[in-house]
């Protein structure tokens, strides 16, 4: 694969494979592999742009965290719900399906052991949200969304993007909400993610300043 094709694959995602193999009862999946994921879609949904976007969202989620993403899917039902809401919202926007259809799909097909009312509330919380995009807003039932906002204000395009400042404000907020060991675990995970993603955000910051003439 040439350099230009490799860049396109990394930025836009893999081309879908239309097959019935490996899908089980699913219409489509993002099959995780060590360094990427394969998008498999049932041939009868070949024309579904919404389903394709759903799986591409899962690809981008994987790209954010790599193997950590795969592990969290199996370790946390909240994280699983979080990523599926993000993917389903992209799908229903394209397919013009209802939120109730989305609630029923999540309730019936994902073994979340959550009520429809809880799923619906989490969808409402997620709509239009531009923070806590990597982690769920609630950890072990504790709302950490405001801590995410403080962190993201520092890592956003208009923030300082000083990693130490971002981690400190997140920690100061988090330690007031959860037990010490859980705060250490969350911050440690966030630090690993930051190390992986730091070059991308530096480039994003550079592009923003260049476009603004700063």
C-alpha positions in Angstrom: 0.0 0.0 0.0 1.4 3.4 -1.0 1.9 6.3 1.4 -1.1 8.3 0.1 -3.3 5.2 0.4 -2.0 4.5 3.9 -2.8 8.1 5.0 -6.3 7.9 3.5 -6.9 4.6 5.3 -5.8 6.0 8.6 -7.9 9.2 8.3 -11.1 7.9 6.7 -11.2 4.3 7.7 -11.0 1.0 6.0 -13.2 0.1 3.0 -16.1 -2.1 4.0 -16.2 -5.8 3.2 -19.7 -7.0 2.2 -20.0 -10.6 3.5 -22.1 -12.8 5.7 -19.2 -14.5 7.3 -18.3 -13.5 10.9 -21.4 -11.4 11.4 -23.5 -13.8 13.5 -26.9 -12.0 13.8 -25.4 -8.5 13.3 -26.0 -6.3 10.2 -22.4 -5.1 10.4 -19.4 -5.1 12.7 -16.1 -3.4 13.2 -13.9 -6.5 13.8 -11.0 -5.4 15.9 -7.5 -6.5 15.0 -4.1 -5.6 16.6 -3.6 -2.3 14.7 -7.0 -1.6 13.1 -10.4 -3.0 12.5 -12.1 -4.6 9.6 -15.6 -3.3 8.7 -17.9 -6.2 7.8 -21.4 -5.5 6.5 -24.0 -7.9 5.4 -24.6 -7.7 1.6 -28.3 -6.9 2.0 -27.3 -3.6 3.8 -24.8 -2.6 1.1 -26.8 0.6 0.3 -27.1 1.6 3.9 -25.0 4.7 4.4 -26.1 5.0 8.0 -24.9 1.5 8.9 -21.6 2.2 7.2 -21.2 5.4 9.2 -22.1 3.5 12.4 -19.1 1.2 11.8 -16.8 4.0 10.7 -17.6 5.7 14.1 -16.4 2.5 15.8 -13.2 2.6 13.7 -12.6 6.2 14.8 -13.3 5.2 18.4 -10.7 2.4 18.1 -8.2 4.9 16.5 -8.6 7.1 19.6 -7.6 4.4 22.1 -6.3 1.4 20.2 -6.2 -1.7 22.3 -7.5 0.2 25.4 -10.8 0.7 23.5 -11.1 -3.1 22.9 -10.4 -3.9 26.6 -12.9 -1.3 27.9 -15.7 -2.8 25.8 -15.4 -6.0 27.7 -14.6 -4.4 31.1 -17.3 -1.7 31.2 -20.9 -1.8 30.2 -21.1 2.0 30.6 -18.3 2.4 28.1 -20.0 0.0 25.7 -23.2 2.0 26.0 -21.2 5.2 25.5 -19.6 4.1 22.2 -22.8 2.6 20.9 -24.7 5.8 21.5 -22.1 7.8 19.6 -22.3 5.3 16.7 -26.1 5.0 16.7 -26.6 8.8 16.8 -24.5 9.1 13.6 -26.6 6.3 12.0 -30.0 7.6 12.8 -29.1 11.1 11.6 -28.4 9.7 8.1 -31.2 7.1 8.0 -33.7 9.5 9.6 -34.7 6.9 12.2 -36.2 7.7 15.6 -34.5 7.7 19.0 -37.0 5.1 20.1 -35.7 2.7 17.4 -32.2 3.3 18.7 -33.3 2.7 22.3 -35.0 -0.6 21.3 -31.9 -1.7 19.4 -29.6 -1.0 22.3 -31.9 -2.6 24.8 -32.5 -5.8 22.8 -29.2 -6.5 21.0 -26.3 -5.5 23.2 -26.6 -7.4 26.6 -26.2 -4.2 28.5 -28.6 -5.2 31.4 -29.9 -1.6 31.5 -33.5 -0.4 31.4 -34.9 1.4 28.4 -35.4 4.5 30.6 -31.8 4.5 31.6 -30.6 4.1 28.0 -33.0 6.9 26.9 -31.6 9.2 29.6 -28.0 8.5 28.6 -28.9 9.2 25.0 -30.4 12.6 26.0 -27.3 13.4 28.0 -25.1 12.5 25.0 -26.8 14.6 22.4 -24.8 17.7 21.4 -22.1 16.8 23.9 -18.5 17.8 23.0 -16.8 16.6 26.2 -16.1 13.2 27.7 -15.8 11.8 24.2 -13.2 9.2 25.3 -14.8 8.1 28.6 -18.4 7.8 29.8 -19.7 10.6 31.8 -20.4 8.3 34.7 -17.9 6.0 36.3 -19.3 3.4 38.8 -22.4 5.6 39.0 -20.5 8.9 39.7 -20.9 11.8 37.3 -17.5 13.0 36.1 -18.7 15.1 33.1 -17.8 18.4 34.8 -14.2 17.1 35.3 -14.1 16.2 31.6 -15.1 19.7 30.7 -12.4 21.2 32.8 -9.8 18.9 31.2 -11.1 19.5 27.7 -11.0 23.3 28.2 -7.2 22.9 28.5 -6.8 20.5 25.7 -9.1 22.2 23.2 -8.1 24.4 20.4 -8.4 27.6 22.5 -6.8 26.1 25.6 -3.2 26.1 26.6 -2.8 22.3 25.8 -0.3 22.0 28.6 -0.7 18.3 29.5 0.3 18.9 33.1 -2.3 21.6 33.6 -5.0 19.5 31.9 -4.2 16.5 34.1 -4.0 18.6 37.3 -7.4 20.2 36.8 -8.9 16.8 36.0 -7.3 15.2 39.1 -8.4 18.0 41.4 -12.0 17.6 40.3 -12.0 13.8 40.2 -10.5 13.3 43.7 -13.4 15.0 45.2 -15.9 12.6 43.6 -14.4 9.1 43.6 -12.1 7.0 45.7 -8.4 7.5 45.5 -7.6 4.2 43.7 -10.3 4.9 41.1 -9.0 8.4 40.5 -5.5 7.0 40.0 -6.8 4.4 37.6 -8.8 7.0 35.5 -5.9 9.5 35.4 -3.4 6.8 34.5 -5.6 5.7 31.7 -6.0 9.3 30.5 -2.2 9.8 30.7 -1.6 6.8 28.4 -4.2 8.0 26.0 -2.7 11.5 26.0 0.8 10.1 25.2 -0.7 8.2 22.3 -2.7 11.1 21.0 -0.4 14.1 21.8 1.3 14.4 18.3 -2.2 14.5 16.7 -3.4 17.3 19.0 -0.1 19.3 18.5 -0.7 19.1 14.8 -4.4 20.1 15.3 -3.3 23.1 17.4 -0.8 24.2 14.7 -3.4 24.0 12.0 -5.9 26.1 14.1 -3.3 28.8 14.7 -2.2 28.8 11.1 -5.8 29.2 9.8 -6.4 32.0 12.3 -3.1 33.7 11.5 -2.0 33.5 15.1 
